[in-house]
Amino acid sequence: MIDKKLIDRIISSGTIQWQKHALQRLMERNISREYVKKTILSGIIIEFYEDDRPYPSVLIADISEDKALHVVAAFNLEDEICYIITAYIPDQNYFEEDLVTRRT
């Protein structure tokens, strides 16, 4: 199972693979890699996707007074590698006002 302590260790060790899709979206959305890493380290896991393949993934949110960011990352737990899938500014069309609760 993915837990925050393991995620922080993997990110802090620098074992990160940036997927092509993620890099394209970061450029389009003017989001830096550093901001993504900060979000993962200081954010909270709001959704688990344990059945994702080839590796389980999570949705991590970092909500501060002036900014909000969501990051989807997959984790190879055996080799302790993080794969950044995408990052985006959450939209209130899809999330409640708190920007962490998904609208149903």
Disulfide bonds with the S-S distance in Angstrom:
none
